[in-house]
Amino acid sequence: FERVYDPGDRGERGRAARKIVRALYEYYEDNPQEIPPEYSSGDRAAVDYVAGMTDLYALREAERIDSAVAEGFPRALV
């Protein structure tokens, strides 16, 4: 349970996690052609794709999109 993120976490970890999710959503909303076909149907494709990501995959994708977006996120937690 200590590896589960509290959505109400207003600390550094919570802010970093929200920043990563927001960046991923905005990127895939603007670049729907990069969403795999199994997630790309409907108007919630970006939401469904980001929601299905593991923490480590989301971090890797966020760093690929913007290397600074994952700064401050404790890598030891993933």
Secondary structure per residue as TSV (DSSP state, phi and psi in degrees):
chain	resnum	aa	ss	phi	psi
A	1	F	-	360.0	-25.7
A	2	E	T	-66.2	-12.3
A	3	R	T	-98.6	4.0
A	4	V	S	-89.3	135.6
A	5	Y	-	-86.8	131.8
A	6	D	-	-82.3	118.5
A	7	P	T	-60.1	-21.1
A	8	G	T	-89.4	3.9
A	9	D	-	-63.8	113.0
A	10	R	-	-99.5	4.9
A	11	G	S	-79.1	-171.8
A	12	E	H	-58.6	-43.6
A	13	R	H	-63.5	-43.2
A	14	G	H	-65.1	-42.6
A	15	R	H	-63.2	-42.6
A	16	A	H	-65.1	-41.6
A	17	A	H	-64.2	-43.3
A	18	R	H	-64.7	-37.6
A	19	K	H	-63.3	-41.9
A	20	I	H	-65.4	-48.4
A	21	V	H	-63.0	-42.0
A	22	R	H	-62.3	-44.2
A	23	A	H	-63.7	-42.5
A	24	L	H	-63.5	-47.2
A	25	Y	H	-58.4	-49.8
A	26	E	H	-61.5	-40.9
A	27	Y	H	-62.5	-50.1
A	28	Y	H	-73.3	-26.7
A	29	E	H	-66.2	-37.9
A	30	D	H	-82.8	-17.3
A	31	N	-	-131.3	61.9
A	32	P	G	-63.0	-20.3
A	33	Q	G	-66.7	-15.1
A	34	E	G	-92.4	-1.7
A	35	I	S	-85.2	130.0
A	36	P	-	-57.2	148.2
A	37	P	G	-54.3	-34.2
A	38	E	G	-67.9	-13.9
A	39	Y	G	-110.3	-6.4
A	40	S	-	-91.5	12.5
A	41	S	S	-95.0	140.3
A	42	G	S	88.6	175.5
A	43	D	T	-88.1	0.8
A	44	R	T	-111.3	25.2
A	45	A	H	-58.8	-45.7
A	46	A	H	-64.3	-41.2
A	47	V	H	-63.0	-48.2
A	48	D	H	-63.5	-40.7
A	49	Y	H	-66.3	-48.4
A	50	V	H	-65.3	-40.2
A	51	A	H	-63.6	-28.3
A	52	G	T	-86.3	-2.8
A	53	M	-	-76.7	142.9
A	54	T	-	-75.1	164.6
A	55	D	H	-59.4	-46.8
A	56	L	H	-65.0	-42.2
A	57	Y	H	-63.9	-42.6
A	58	A	H	-60.8	-42.7
A	59	L	H	-61.6	-44.6
A	60	R	H	-62.3	-44.1
A	61	E	H	-65.4	-41.7
A	62	A	H	-61.9	-42.0
A	63	E	H	-67.4	-33.6
A	64	R	H	-66.8	-40.5
A	65	I	H	-72.6	-45.0
A	66	D	-	-152.8	106.5
A	67	S	T	-59.7	-21.2
A	68	A	T	-88.8	-13.4
A	69	V	T	-66.4	-29.8
A	70	A	T	-93.2	4.3
A	71	E	T	-61.1	140.6
A	72	G	T	87.5	-6.7
A	73	F	S	-90.6	123.6
A	74	P	-	-66.0	106.6
A	75	R	G	-63.7	-24.6
A	76	A	G	-67.3	-15.1
A	77	L	G	-82.9	-13.4
A	78	V	-	-104.8	360.0
